[in-house]
Amino acid sequence: MPGKQGRTITLITMFRQTSKLMVDELTERLRAAGDVHCTPAHHPVFENIDPDGTRLTVLAERAAMTHQSMSELVSTMAAIGYLERVRDPADGRAKLVRLTPYGRQMVRIAVAVIAEIEREWLDRFRRAGFDIDVRAMLDAGLQLAESQPVDGRVS
């Protein structure tokens, strides 16, 4: 689809721009609620961490980041007080990255804010004449992608 100055705006670009707008809105609302440390850079950790903690390598893989970049991000977030590194009970040699009580509190607030943001975006779609269940549509597409991976060939 041609966009400004004749460049092609792909669906990938639109998804990325929508995601950025939503994360920026989340960050702005969390800051307004008193979390002065929150930045969009923290989102890959919050969106990928398990309730009981996650190994750094798993966080990096889920976020499509290098191990080194994720390690730096986790260190920054630990200094703020969102995260802590603890011994993995399944393997005493390994460490888990885990939310602190403050981090869990921020996640609870963020989940409520995300629900508001999603409702607002869905309302925008309805006002534009699109009465579809976007969540169900995306979930179905992701499920199919997992069960039928694209082989990478270009037709």
C-alpha positions in Angstrom: 0.0 0.0 0.0 1.6 3.3 -1.0 2.0 5.8 1.8 3.6 9.2 2.2 6.2 10.1 -0.5 5.3 6.9 -2.4 6.9 4.5 0.0 5.2 1.2 0.7 3.5 0.8 4.1 3.3 -2.9 4.8 1.1 -4.7 7.3 4.3 -5.4 9.3 4.9 -1.6 9.5 1.4 -0.9 10.6 1.5 -3.6 13.3 4.9 -2.2 14.5 3.5 1.4 14.5 0.4 0.4 16.4 2.4 -1.5 18.9 4.7 1.5 19.5 1.7 3.8 19.9 0.1 1.5 22.5 3.4 1.0 24.4 4.0 4.7 24.4 0.5 5.3 25.7 1.0 2.7 28.4 4.2 4.3 29.5 2.6 7.7 29.6 -0.3 6.5 31.7 2.0 4.6 34.1 4.1 7.8 34.5 0.9 9.8 35.2 0.0 7.1 37.9 3.4 7.8 39.6 5.8 5.3 38.0 8.5 7.9 37.0 11.0 5.2 36.0 8.9 3.4 33.4 10.1 3.6 29.8 9.1 1.8 26.6 12.5 -0.1 26.8 11.2 -2.0 29.8 8.3 -3.5 27.9 10.2 -6.5 26.4 10.9 -7.8 30.0 7.5 -7.1 31.4 5.8 -8.8 28.4 8.0 -11.9 28.5 8.6 -12.6 32.2 6.9 -15.6 33.9 5.1 -15.1 37.2 7.7 -17.3 39.0 10.7 -15.9 37.2 12.4 -16.6 33.9 16.0 -17.3 32.9 17.8 -14.5 31.2 18.5 -16.5 28.1 14.7 -17.3 27.8 13.8 -13.6 28.2 16.3 -12.6 25.5 15.0 -15.3 23.1 11.3 -14.3 23.7 12.1 -10.6 23.2 14.3 -11.3 20.2 17.2 -9.5 21.9 20.8 -10.5 22.4 21.7 -12.0 25.7 24.0 -9.1 26.4 21.3 -6.5 25.7 18.8 -8.3 27.8 21.3 -8.6 30.6 21.9 -4.8 30.5 18.2 -4.1 30.5 17.6 -6.5 33.4 20.4 -4.8 35.4 18.9 -1.4 34.8 15.4 -2.6 35.9 16.9 -4.3 38.9 18.5 -1.0 40.0 15.1 0.6 39.7 13.6 -2.1 41.9 11.4 -3.9 39.4 13.4 -7.1 39.2 15.8 -9.3 41.2 18.0 -12.2 40.3 17.6 -15.3 42.4 18.9 -18.9 42.3 16.8 -21.2 40.1 15.3 -23.9 42.4 15.5 -26.3 39.4 19.2 -25.7 38.9 21.2 -24.1 41.7 23.9 -23.0 39.2 21.4 -21.0 37.2 19.7 -17.7 38.0 16.1 -16.6 37.4 15.0 -13.0 36.8 12.0 -12.4 38.9 9.7 -9.5 39.6 10.1 -7.8 43.0 7.0 -6.9 45.0 7.3 -3.4 43.4 7.6 -5.0 40.0 4.5 -7.2 40.6 2.6 -4.1 41.7 3.5 -2.3 38.5 2.5 -5.2 36.4 -0.9 -5.3 38.1 -1.4 -1.6 37.3 -0.1 -2.1 33.8 -2.5 -4.9 33.0 -5.4 -2.7 34.0 -4.1 0.2 31.9 -3.5 -2.2 29.0 -7.1 -3.3 29.1 -8.2 0.4 28.9 -5.9 1.0 26.0 -7.2 -2.1 24.2 -10.8 -1.1 24.7 -10.0 2.4 23.3 -8.4 0.9 20.2 -11.2 -1.5 19.6 -13.7 1.4 20.0 -11.7 3.3 17.3 -12.0 0.3 15.0 -15.8 0.1 15.6 -16.2 3.8 15.0 -14.3 3.3 11.7 -16.9 0.7 10.7 -14.9 -2.4 11.6 -16.9 -4.6 14.0 -14.5 -7.5 14.3 -13.0 -9.3 17.2 -9.4 -8.2 16.6 -8.0 -10.3 19.5 -9.7 -13.5 18.1 -8.5 -12.7 14.6 -4.9 -12.2 15.7 -5.0 -15.2 18.0 -6.2 -17.5 15.2 -3.5 -16.2 12.9 -0.8 -16.8 15.5 -2.1 -20.3 16.3 -2.1 -21.2 12.6 1.4 -19.7 12.2 2.7 -21.9 15.0 1.1 -25.1 13.6 1.9 -24.3 9.9 5.2 -22.4 9.8 6.0 -20.5 6.6 8.9 -22.2 4.8 10.5 -18.9 3.7 10.0 -19.4 0.0 9.1 -16.4 -2.1 6.5 -17.1 -4.8 
